[in-house]
Amino acid sequence: MPKLLLIEDDAETASEIRAELIDRGFQVDWAASGIEGLDKARSVDPDVMIVDRLLPGMDGLTIVEALRMKK
């Protein structure tokens, strides 16, 4: 089962996206802020991520850049 990390600060939107992805066979972890998302990305090691651009604490592009620098 592919592991997906969803980083989305709107709980209602995240809930709808998670439900659809779970129905399609993904294991979905969710983070509600940029900092939480970066921490989960590092610990969960997802196969794919969906990252909101505007997040509290750290924006989506900064998360992606931080993860790329690690590799």
C-alpha positions as CSV (number, residue, x, y, z in Angstrom):
1,M,0.0,0.0,0.0
2,P,1.6,3.3,-1.0
3,K,2.3,5.8,1.8
4,L,1.1,9.3,1.2
5,L,1.6,12.4,3.4
6,L,-1.0,15.1,3.1
7,I,0.1,18.5,4.5
8,E,-3.1,20.7,4.6
9,D,-4.1,23.2,7.2
10,D,-7.8,23.2,6.4
11,A,-9.3,20.2,8.4
12,E,-12.4,19.9,6.2
13,T,-10.4,19.8,3.0
14,A,-7.9,17.4,4.4
15,S,-10.7,15.1,5.6
16,E,-12.3,15.0,2.1
17,I,-8.9,14.4,0.4
18,R,-7.9,11.7,2.9
19,A,-11.2,9.8,2.5
20,E,-10.9,9.7,-1.3
21,L,-7.2,8.6,-1.2
22,I,-7.9,5.9,1.4
23,D,-10.8,4.6,-0.9
24,R,-8.2,4.4,-3.7
25,G,-5.8,2.3,-1.6
26,F,-3.4,4.8,-0.1
27,Q,-2.2,4.8,3.5
28,V,-2.6,8.5,4.3
29,D,-0.9,10.4,7.1
30,W,-2.0,14.0,7.7
31,A,-0.2,17.1,9.1
32,A,-2.0,20.4,9.7
33,S,1.0,22.7,9.7
34,G,4.3,23.2,7.9
35,I,6.5,22.3,10.8
36,E,4.4,19.2,11.7
37,G,4.5,18.2,8.0
38,L,8.2,18.5,7.7
39,D,8.6,16.4,10.9
40,K,6.3,13.7,9.6
41,A,7.9,13.7,6.2
42,R,11.2,12.9,7.8
43,S,9.9,10.3,10.2
44,V,7.3,8.5,8.0
45,D,9.3,8.6,4.7
46,P,6.2,8.7,2.4
47,D,6.2,7.5,-1.1
48,V,4.4,10.7,-2.2
49,M,3.3,13.9,-0.7
50,I,0.6,16.4,-1.3
51,V,1.6,19.8,0.1
52,D,-0.5,22.9,0.4
53,R,1.4,26.0,-0.7
54,L,0.2,28.3,2.2
55,L,0.6,26.7,5.6
56,P,1.0,28.1,9.1
57,G,4.5,27.8,10.5
58,M,6.3,27.0,7.2
59,D,5.1,27.2,3.6
60,G,4.9,24.3,1.3
61,L,7.8,25.3,-0.9
62,T,10.1,25.6,2.1
63,I,9.2,22.0,3.2
64,V,10.0,20.7,-0.2
65,E,13.3,22.6,-0.3
66,A,14.3,21.3,3.1
67,L,13.6,17.7,2.1
68,R,15.6,18.1,-1.1
69,M,18.6,19.5,0.7
70,K,18.6,16.4,2.9
71,K,19.1,14.0,0.0
